[in-house]
Amino acid sequence: MQIVISLLGGLGLFLYGMNLMGSSLEKVAGSKMKKIIELLTKNVFMGVFLGAIVTAVIQSSSATTVMVVGFVNAGLMNLTQAVGIIMGANIGTTVTAQLVSLDLTGLAPLALGIGILLYLFAKNEKYKQVGEVFIGFGLLFTGMESMKGAVSPLAEYQGFTDLLATFGKYPLLGLLLGFGITAIIQSSAAAMGMLVVLAAQGLVPLEAALPILYGQNIGTCVTSLISSIGANKNAKRAATVHLIFNILGTIIFLIFLNGIVVKMVVAMNPNNIARQIANVHTIFNIVSTFLLLPCNKLIVKLAMKIVPDGKDGVEEDETRVIKYIDDRMIQTPPIALASIIKEVSRMGEKARDSVDSAMEGILEVSTEGIENTLKLEQVINQLQKMILNYLLKLSKASLSDEDRETVDDLFNTVNDIERIGDHAENLAEIAQSAIDSQVVFSEQGQSEISDMYNKVISAYTYALEAMATSDVNLACKVIKIEEQVDIMEESCRVNHMRRLNNNLCSIDNGVIYLEILTNLERISDHAANIAEKVIQQKIGDK
């Protein structure tokens, strides 16, 4: 029992240290993580590179593949890109394996000391984050040392050592053990650490360790498979690609390359089994990637066979309310922020479509336009609730001051867009009322409404673009147009009173005409609110 308690304590320290080091490295990387989305192309080789870099930073291939599932689910990445990132993630995770195989226990107290001093006394937030990296590093190796001490008495139990040795004779059992442990603790790095500890104490010979290692590579797929539950078909296919890749790599190595690899790593480090295991892990992932990368399209086709389209062959992405955001991405806040901006822009475009349809109902006496506006209003309200809920979750994540200000501004922007949707609904109801009352505007009145509508929709379009790109020049252009809209509204009202006095239009027509002007002018006001947030943020940055 004492062995189990000590082992669990050491494993806990190891896991906490690894997670702390990974999350702190991610914070230090900061806004540079945003560029990941921009770098994503259909070039699968770039995907491999990015997957390796990201995983090396966050210290978890499982976390990277979960993010990939989120990206695919949100439509930010296609399956071809996902293959590259997933393969790269397997290479990136070898950094952790190499770290734990090194005897760096002596550096742990020094790393803890430096880290704690930086965290407690540094005033700059970046230095505190660097301090957390050192603390994580120190805890990781303290945990490793604790696990070594816990398992060392097991060397005296002949039955235990004989049991582990049998995995060399029966590789399938080793595969199942490695798979099971990794699936349970949800961390291939932690499972790898335990294997290195057992091997370093002379409890696991290399021949028995390798099937367990290969099983761990398959077991790490469980996290992404669980993550894909409830996601769309492409996201499930991304998780399936991860599983296919690791199974194929395991088959290739276990059947064809195992003997060659064993001779190679033993020659490199004859008396250090921990280094031998880490080197096999690295060789396995790099060689598997190079062998299977040319087959990436076949792997995608196989994943699509395993997770086929629905009976009608139509993918469900277009019918979903939310397109770009996914809770899986919140663990990487800069990327989640870039995604939520896309989603807010999409909501803004739906509100613009709603205004266009309502004005079609007014200017072209179209009941179809009115019905479309009422349908879009329901979607806009759903988007508002979902986006605000996501922003609330994101606001609790670790964000830079600049990103936190952006999140705060987005709360207001989403509400402005929702209000524009409400005004579109008002215009649709006005259009229906005009049709029911058989209202006909004078030629001049219709021309004024059309001109003001074009000016307002222009301001709103610029505001959405300014929000998406943080373009101050466009934002300033919106403010100028809004001033012109105010002048135009006043002019239209004066012209309307003149027509009323000359009996060129009825009072009923006039009431509807003025309601249209009021709603258009308020849409322009909300567009100006969106633009002002862009300007204020840029002024604040300076």
Residue pairs with C-beta under 8 A, 6 or more apart in sequence:
3 150
3 151
3 153
3 154
6 146
6 147
6 149
6 150
7 147
7 150
7 151
9 146
9 150
10 143
10 144
10 145
10 146
10 147
10 148
10 149
10 150
11 143
11 147
11 185
11 190
11 193
11 194
12 143
13 139
13 140
13 142
13 143
13 146
14 139
14 140
14 143
14 144
14 147
14 190
14 193
15 143
15 185
15 187
15 190
16 136
16 139
16 143
17 135
17 136
17 137
17 138
17 139
17 140
17 141
17 142
17 143
18 59
18 60
18 96
18 136
18 140
18 187
18 189
18 190
19 59
19 60
19 136
20 132
20 135
20 136
20 139
21 59
21 132
21 133
21 135
21 136
21 137
21 140
22 57
22 58
22 59
22 60
22 63
22 136
23 58
23 132
23 398
24 129
24 130
24 132
24 133
24 135
24 136
25 57
25 58
25 59
25 133
26 33
26 57
26 58
26 332
27 129
27 132
27 398
28 126
28 129
28 130
28 133
29 57
30 334
30 400
31 334
31 400
31 402
31 403
32 334
33 54
33 332
33 334
33 335
34 334
34 335
34 337
34 338
36 50
36 54
36 335
37 76
37 335
37 338
37 339
39 46
39 50
40 46
40 47
40 50
40 76
40 77
40 81
41 81
42 78
42 80
42 81
43 84
44 80
44 81
44 83
44 84
44 293
44 296
45 84
45 293
46 84
47 81
47 82
47 83
47 84
47 85
47 87
47 88
48 84
48 85
48 87
48 88
48 91
48 289
48 293
49 88
50 84
50 85
50 88
51 64
51 68
51 84
51 85
51 86
51 87
51 88
51 89
51 90
51 91
51 92
52 88
52 89
52 91
52 92
53 88
53 92
54 64
54 67
54 85
54 88
54 89
54 92
55 61
55 63
55 64
55 88
55 89
55 90
55 91
55 92
55 93
55 95
56 92
56 95
58 64
58 332
59 95
59 96
59 189
60 93
60 96
60 187
60 189
61 89
61 90
61 92
61 93
61 188
61 189
61 220
62 186
62 187
62 188
62 220
62 223
62 224
63 331
64 85
64 86
64 89
64 92
65 85
65 86
65 89
65 220
65 221
65 223
65 224
65 227
65 238
65 239
65 242
66 223
66 224
66 227
66 328
66 331
67 328
67 329
67 331
67 332
67 335
68 77
68 82
68 85
68 86
68 89
68 224
68 238
68 242
69 224
69 227
69 228
69 231
69 235
69 238
69 239
69 328
70 227
70 235
70 326
70 327
70 328
70 329
71 77
71 82
71 326
71 329
72 78
72 79
72 82
72 231
72 232
72 234
72 235
72 237
72 238
73 228
73 231
73 232
73 234
73 235
73 326
73 328
74 322
74 323
74 324
74 325
74 326
74 329
74 339
75 317
75 323
75 324
76 324
76 339
76 342
77 85
78 234
79 234
79 237
79 238
79 241
79 300
79 303
79 304
80 296
80 297
80 300
82 238
82 241
83 241
83 245
83 296
83 299
83 300
84 293
84 296
86 238
86 241
86 242
86 245
87 245
87 288
87 289
87 292
87 293
87 296
88 289
90 217
90 245
90 246
90 249
90 285
90 288
90 289
91 285
91 286
91 289
93 188
93 189
93 220
93 285
94 278
94 281
94 282
94 285
94 286
96 189
96 192
97 189
97 192
97 196
97 277
97 278
97 281
97 282
98 278
98 282
99 140
100 140
100 144
100 189
100 192
100 193
100 196
100 278
101 196
101 274
101 275
101 277
101 278
102 275
103 274
104 141
105 141
105 142
105 144
105 145
107 137
107 138
107 141
108 137
108 138
108 139
108 140
108 141
108 142
108 145
109 138
110 138
111 134
111 135
111 137
111 138
111 141
112 134
112 135
112 138
112 139
112 142
113 138
114 131
114 134
115 131
115 132
115 133
115 134
115 135
115 136
115 137
115 138
116 131
116 135
117 131
118 127
118 128
118 130
118 131
118 134
119 128
119 131
119 132
119 135
120 131
122 128
122 130
122 131
143 193
144 193
144 196
144 197
147 193
147 194
147 197
148 197
148 200
148 201
151 197
151 198
151 201
151 203
152 201
154 160
154 161
154 201
154 203
155 161
155 201
155 202
155 203
160 203
161 203
164 198
164 203
164 204
164 205
164 208
165 204
165 205
165 208
166 173
166 208
167 173
167 174
167 177
167 204
167 208
167 209
167 211
167 212
168 174
168 205
168 207
168 208
168 211
171 210
171 211
171 254
172 211
173 211
174 208
174 210
174 211
174 212
174 214
174 215
175 211
175 212
175 214
175 215
175 218
175 250
175 254
176 215
177 212
177 215
178 191
178 195
178 211
178 212
178 213
178 214
178 215
178 216
178 217
178 218
178 219
179 215
179 216
179 218
179 219
180 215
180 219
181 191
181 194
181 216
181 219
182 188
182 191
182 215
182 216
182 218
182 219
182 220
182 222
183 219
183 222
185 191
186 222
186 223
187 220
188 216
188 217
188 219
188 220
191 216
191 219
192 213
192 216
192 277
192 278
192 281
195 204
195 209
195 212
195 213
195 216
195 277
196 274
196 277
196 278
198 204
198 209
199 206
199 209
199 273
199 274
199 277
200 273
200 274
202 273
204 212
204 273
205 273
206 262
206 265
206 266
206 273
206 276
206 277
207 262
209 273
209 277
210 258
210 261
210 262
210 277
210 280
211 254
213 277
213 280
213 281
213 284
214 250
214 253
214 254
214 284
215 250
217 246
217 249
217 250
217 284
217 285
218 243
218 246
218 247
218 250
220 246
221 239
221 242
221 243
221 246
224 238
224 239
224 242
224 243
225 239
225 240
225 242
225 243
227 239
227 328
228 235
228 236
228 238
228 239
228 240
231 326
232 315
232 316
232 317
232 320
233 307
233 309
233 310
233 315
233 316
234 315
234 317
236 307
237 300
237 303
237 304
237 306
237 307
238 303
240 303
240 306
240 307
241 299
241 300
241 303
244 299
244 302
244 303
244 306
245 288
245 292
245 299
246 288
248 288
248 292
248 299
249 284
249 285
249 288
249 291
249 292
252 288
252 291
253 261
253 284
253 287
253 288
257 287
261 280
261 283
261 284
262 280
264 279
264 283
265 275
265 276
265 277
265 279
265 280
265 283
266 276
268 275
268 276
268 279
269 275
269 276
269 279
292 299
309 315
310 316
317 323
321 379
321 382
321 383
321 386
322 343
322 383
322 386
323 342
323 343
323 346
324 339
324 340
324 342
324 343
324 346
325 336
325 339
325 340
325 343
325 386
325 387
325 390
326 339
327 390
327 393
329 335
329 336
329 339
330 336
330 390
330 393
330 394
330 397
331 397
333 394
333 397
333 398
333 399
333 403
334 403
336 394
336 397
337 394
337 399
337 403
337 406
337 407
340 387
340 390
340 391
340 394
340 407
340 410
341 406
341 410
341 467
341 468
342 468
343 383
343 387
343 390
344 387
344 410
344 413
344 414
344 417
344 467
345 464
345 467
345 468
346 383
347 380
347 383
347 384
347 387
347 414
347 417
348 417
348 420
348 460
348 464
348 467
348 530
349 464
350 376
350 379
350 380
350 383
350 421
351 376
351 380
351 417
351 418
351 420
351 421
351 424
352 420
352 457
352 460
352 461
352 464
353 372
353 376
354 372
354 373
354 376
354 377
354 380
354 420
354 421
354 424
354 425
354 428
355 373
355 420
355 423
355 424
355 427
355 456
355 457
355 460
355 523
356 369
356 457
357 369
357 370
357 372
357 373
357 376
357 424
357 428
358 369
358 370
358 373
358 424
358 425
358 427
358 428
358 431
359 369
359 427
359 453
360 366
360 368
360 369
361 367
361 369
361 370
361 373
361 427
361 428
361 431
361 432
361 435
362 427
362 430
362 431
362 434
362 449
362 516
363 446
363 449
363 450
363 453
365 431
365 434
365 435
366 431
367 432
367 435
369 428
369 431
370 428
370 431
370 432
370 435
373 424
373 425
373 427
373 428
374 425
374 428
376 421
376 424
377 421
377 422
377 424
377 425
377 428
380 417
380 418
380 421
381 418
381 421
384 414
384 415
384 417
384 418
387 410
387 414
388 411
388 414
391 407
391 410
391 411
391 414
394 407
395 404
395 407
395 408
399 407
402 541
405 537
405 540
406 537
409 533
409 536
409 537
412 529
412 533
413 467
413 529
413 530
413 533
416 526
416 527
416 529
416 530
417 526
417 530
419 522
419 526
420 460
420 523
420 526
420 527
423 519
423 520
423 522
423 523
423 526
424 523
426 515
426 519
427 516
427 519
427 520
430 512
430 515
430 516
430 519
433 439
433 512
434 512
437 508
437 512
439 508
439 509
439 512
440 509
441 449
441 505
441 509
441 513
442 499
442 504
442 505
444 495
444 499
445 495
445 496
445 499
445 505
445 509
445 513
448 492
448 495
449 492
449 513
449 516
449 517
449 520
451 488
452 485
452 488
452 489
452 492
452 517
452 520
452 521
453 520
455 481
455 484
455 485
455 488
455 524
456 485
456 520
456 521
456 523
456 524
456 527
458 481
459 478
459 481
459 482
459 485
459 524
459 527
459 528
460 523
460 524
460 526
460 527
462 474
462 475
462 477
462 478
462 481
462 527
462 531
463 474
463 475
463 478
463 527
463 528
463 530
463 531
464 530
465 471
465 474
466 472
466 474
466 475
466 478
466 530
466 531
466 534
467 530
467 531
467 533
467 534
470 534
470 537
470 538
471 534
472 534
472 535
472 538
474 531
474 534
475 531
475 532
475 534
475 535
476 531
476 535
478 527
478 528
478 530
478 531
479 528
479 531
479 532
479 535
481 524
482 524
482 525
482 527
482 528
482 531
485 520
485 521
485 524
486 521
486 524
489 517
489 520
489 521
492 517
493 514
493 517
496 505
496 510
496 513
496 514
499 505
499 510
500 507
500 510
505 513
